[in-house]
Amino acid sequence: MTKTVLLTGGAGYIGSHTYLGLVASGYDVVILDNFSNAQEDVPLRLARITGSPVKLHRGDVLDPVFLTGVFAAHDFDAVIHFAAKKAVGESVAKPLDYIQTNVGGFVNLLQAMDAADVRRIVFSSSATVYGDTLVQPIPEDHPRTYTSPYAYTKISGELILEQLVAADPRWAVGTLRYFNPVGAHYSALIGEDPQDIPNNLVPYIAKVAIGELPRLQVFGDDYDTPDGTGLRDYIHVEDLADGHVLSVNALLETGQSHTVNLGTGEGSTVLEVLRAYSDACGKELPFEIVPRRDGDVAVLTARPDLARQVLGFNAKRTLDDMCQSSWAWVSGQLRNDPKP
């Protein structure tokens, strides 16, 4: 019998790729999104890729009445929760907004799930729950701490779920801590589409590649890394989507909770990523070295062994794949490809 999964925030960057992974795996998928951080035509693009219309509820996790209606309309087997604010810098300026959505909205969702007897959830967490640590690669049993309100809300979500499972063993939870998702779907019909100056490296390089930004600023070249620039664990968004599918599979098959890192276990420096993107777009991209940023660490990578053991997860795609798929996506948008 076909299983049905609700994706909150399913029209966003990671959510939309996970939608495709779930559909390809035979799931019936329903998206819930308020489109505050997603393009309006994403459902049409997803329908074009899959050949089937998207089941969509437009609304907000901050609205308990709306959530009750969504759960009344479907017989869900599991939920994957992406609906959250995610900009670290903005969270520092607007902590109450982040706590309201990322914690308050999450509690609303869990209450709606409980009332509907749906107790399987995959939670979109983050490597930010590890704080600024010198331990590399980072294992899942590393102590949690936070350096921003955003990270605080992710730790809060994890703690809420842990207490919920302890209080009611009918719940099973997949907590996925992922590192730096980049790239786009192989169709080049969906990808990351930041509306302002990106906070993350690859979307910023993409803006330089299409001429929207003059050059990449490299924050420091004197770190203890192969070329002196910061080294991070980048994971292709399609690999990340596969990890969510595997997590849902495990919850439905075993009823056992898990908390795992999703990363490659390896890292790339800023200049290595820049070279790979230059190769992808066929031109040298300008950059300048500027002083280090406060709070940046030299290296941040995942220890992915547990995800391999528990879920059978292995990141398959390379840095070149990430940059080539990103360039195919952003250059396609630049050519003003017709809407689906």
Sequence and secondary structure as in RCSB ss.txt:
>XXXX:A:sequence
MTKTVLLTGGAGYIGSHTYLGLVASGYDVVILDNFSNAQEDVPLRLARITGSPVKLHRGDVLDPVFLTGVFAAHD
FDAVIHFAAKKAVGESVAKPLDYIQTNVGGFVNLLQAMDAADVRRIVFSSSATVYGDTLVQPIPEDHPRTYTSPY
AYTKISGELILEQLVAADPRWAVGTLRYFNPVGAHYSALIGEDPQDIPNNLVPYIAKVAIGELPRLQVFGDDYDT
PDGTGLRDYIHVEDLADGHVLSVNALLETGQSHTVNLGTGEGSTVLEVLRAYSDACGKELPFEIVPRRDGDVAVL
TARPDLARQVLGFNAKRTLDDMCQSSWAWVSGQLRNDPKP
>XXXX:A:secstr
   EEEEETTTSHHHHHHHHHHHHTT EEEEEE  SSS TTHHHHHHHHHSS  EEEE  TT HHHHHHHHHH  
 SEEEE  S   HHHHHH HHHHHIIIIIIHHHHHHHHHHTT  EEEEEEEGGGG S   SSB TTS    SSHH
HHHHHHHHHHHHHHHHH TT EEEEEEE EEE   TTSSS    SSS SSHHHHHHHHHTTSSS EEEE S SSS
TTSS EE EEEHHHHHHHHHHHHHHHHHH   EEEEES S  EEHHHHHHHHHHHHTS   EEEE   TT  SEE
 B  HHHHHHH       HHHHHHHHHHHHHHHHTT    
